[in-house]
Amino acid sequence: MHNRYAVILAAGQGTRMKSKLYKVLHPVCGKPMVQHVVDQVMKLNIQEIVTIIGHGAEMVQAQLGDSSKYALQDQQLGTAHAVNQAQSMLDGKAGVTIVVCGDTPLIKAETMEALFKHHEELNAKATILTARISDPTGYGRIVRNSAGLVEKIVEHKDASEDERKISEINTGTYCFDNLALFEALKNVSNDNVQGEYYLPDVIEILKMQGEVVTAFQTAEFEETLGVNDRVALAEAERIMRIRTNTAHMRNGVTIIDPANTYIETDVEIGQDTVIYPGTMIKGKTVIGSECQIGPNSEIDSCHIGDQTVIRQSVAHNSSIGAQVNIGPFAHIRPESMIHNEVKIGNFVEIKKAIFGKGSKASHLSYIGDAEVGSDVNIGCGSITVNYDGKNKYLTKIEDGVFIGCNSNLVAPVTIGKGAYVAAGSTITKDVPGEALSIARAQQVNKENYVQKLNLKK
């Protein structure tokens, strides 16, 4: 097998996006377009990846990190000029280089691998990734000879009537013999209306030298879609969402309404889990088997155990155990750790808290900056009062505690093991284990008070 290299074109600003965010950083299913491309390239046996950066260079580098080397294109003078910026890193190296655009987030590793193999098997100097579409208007046409090799690429505006009938188009992804590529780039001219150096001109140069130029046709035009505006971005999102949901369903996940379920590409879901409509699952979320998620839930970067139910709720950056029941209308905020068999009910907010096994907060509570032991019952309307206006403090509720309804636990405070807090109490001091704490005014009944009040009117 030849050495393999990759050049990813990510220097353009993307003026048609009409955005402050650089084009290749626009997300598709939660991940920047260029990251999708790099992730797929990294699945191949690539010795070196070079990303061509320009507009938003620092932001692109921050996104991709050390997964790639970088070459700066100060001026955007065309695709050939962009590739040529990698010369100092790749020139003189024997092997095959794939050139792929950073705004093609749908391209698959399997397709690029097939392109490489086709190129290597035919011992070609250049291979064009092509596709067939029903309406090729605006695309460059692939003109083949009787042997099936590429005769030329004809742009739509330059094509004859017969050539415009050709439905095989140039997708803008190529494999090149690396040595031949950088030698040919020296001869690319900018003698055209735009005054730019175009990569397809390398094809013509290699043809004139009598080299073998071939094409490999992908079965799916959709994966070659280049995103240049918000309309194409939405289309890429739709296609990626269908692809992602389909993969989960084939792996044993039930998605009740795939068209109305949004799952990002790094999410993992176990078999026999059911996802209900209106649910968004984002980030690096991992969901176990036999769970029920949704309807209308948002899960972001959480780890969720088996047989857990989350209904109409939000959970972010937290660990949620097995056989947990959350919702409806609960909010699990970041850095929470909910152990197995916990119940978090309607209108309960958990923030940076640990919930021990079997504990319950079933209604209308706020539990923030807290350590809750196992088998604790937190009554309706209870609050950990964690903030004094400047600092936040910890509440500790040990195993087996019962917190009565409408209680305020003013942190820092510890409720000892097995203790009871009477309903309506405001607790400001530690409660010993197995004690009953009552912190409320004594009830006073004033008989006939209403009659006296009415006499005054």
Residue, then its C-alpha position, 0 to 999 in steps of 0.5 A: m500500500h502507498n503512503r497516504y496523505a490528506v489535504i483539507l481545504a478550510a480557508g474560505q470565509g463563506t460569505r454566502m453564509k452571511s455569518k460572523l462564524y467561519k463557514v467550516l465551523h458551522p455545526v451539522c448535528g452539533k459538530p463543526m463541518v470541518q470536524h466531521v471531515v477530519d473525523q472521517v479522514m482519521k478513520l483511514n490509514i493516513q500518514e499526515i493530515v494538512t488542513i489549509i486555514g485562512h479566515g478564522a485560522e485560530m478558531v479552526q486550529a482550536q477546534l481540530g487541535d493536534s489531529s492535523k498539521y496546518a498551512l496558512q493561505d493568507q490570500q484566497l486565490g483558488t483551490a490550486h493555490a490552497v493545496n500548494q500551501a501544503q508544499s513545504m510539508l508534502d512536496g517530495k514525498a511518494g504516495v497518494t494525497i486525497v484533497v477534500c473540502g472542509d465544507t462537505p460534512l457528509i462524506k464517509a470514510e468508506t467512500m474515501e477508502a474506495l476512492f483510494k483503492h480505485h486510484e491505486e489499483l489503476n495506478a492513476k496519477a489523478t482520480i476524481l470522485t464523481a456522482r450522478i444527479s438528475d439535474p447537473t446544472g451548474y456542475g462540471r461534467i465528467v467526460r470519459n473516453s471509450a475505456g472509461l478513463v477521464e477525457k476532461i472536466v467541462e464546466h457547465k458554462d463551457a459545455s456543449e449541448d451534448e456534454r450538458k446531457i451528461s449526469e456525472i459531475n465533479t464533486g471536488t474531491y480528488c486523489f493524486d499521486n503526491l509527487a505529480l500533484f506538486e509538480a503539476l501545481k507549478n504549471v497552473s495558471n490564473d489566466n481566467v476571469q476570476g484570476e484564480y488558480y483552480l485545482p481541476d486545471v491539474i487534471e488537464i495538465l496531467k492529461m496533456q502529459g499522457e498520464v492516467v486520469t480516472a474517476f470513481q463514482t459514489a453511489e450517493f450524491e448526498e454525501t458530496l454535498g458542499v455547504n455554501d449557505r444556510v439552505a444547504l446547511a439545513e439540508a446537510e443537517r437533515i441528511m445527517r440526522i436521518r443517517t444517524n437515526t437510521a444507524h441507531m435503529r439498525n443497532g436495536v434502538t426504537i425511535i418512535d418518530p425519526a423525523n422529529t428526533y435529533i441525535e448528534t453523531d457522537v451519541e451512543i445508545g444501548q439496545d431496546t432503548v425507546i426514544y420518543p418524539g421531540t427529544m434532542i440528545k447531544g454531545k458525548t451522551v451514552i445511554g444504556s439499554e432498555c431506557q425510555i427517553g422523552p417525549n420532549s427531553e433534552i439530554d446533553s453530554c450525560h452518562i445514563g444507566d440501563q432501564t432509566v426513564i427520563r420524561q419531558s426533562v432536561a439533563h446536562n453534563s451529569s451522570i445518571g444511574a440505572q433504574v432512575n425515574i426523572g420527570p416530567f419537567a425536571h432539570i438536571r444541571p451540570e456536575s450532578m451524580i444520580h445513583n441507581e433507583v433514584k426518583i426525581g419528580n416533576f418540577v425538581e431542579i438538581k444542581k451539582a449534587i450527589f443523590g444516593k441510591g434509592s433517594k427521592a425528591s418527587h415534587l417541586s424542590y431545588i437541591g443544589d450543592a448537596e450530598v444526598g445519601s441513600d434512601v433519603n426522602i425529600g418532601c415537596g417544596s424543599i430547598t437547599v439554601n446554598y447561596d448567601g449572595k457571595n458564596k455557595y455552601l454545601t448541604k449534607i443529607e445522610d442516609g435514611v433522612f426524611i425531609g418534610c415538605n416545604s423545608n429550607l436547609v440553610a447551608p452549610v448544614t448537615i442532617g445526620k443519618g436517619a434524622y427527621v426534619a418536620a414540615g415547614s422547618t428552616i434548618t440553620k444548624d446541624v441535625p444529629g442522627e435519628a433526631l427530629s428537628i422542628a424549626r418553625a413558630q408555634q401555632v396559635n389559633k385566635e378563636n372568633y377572630v373573623q367575627k371581630l374583624n367583620l365588626k370593624k368594617 
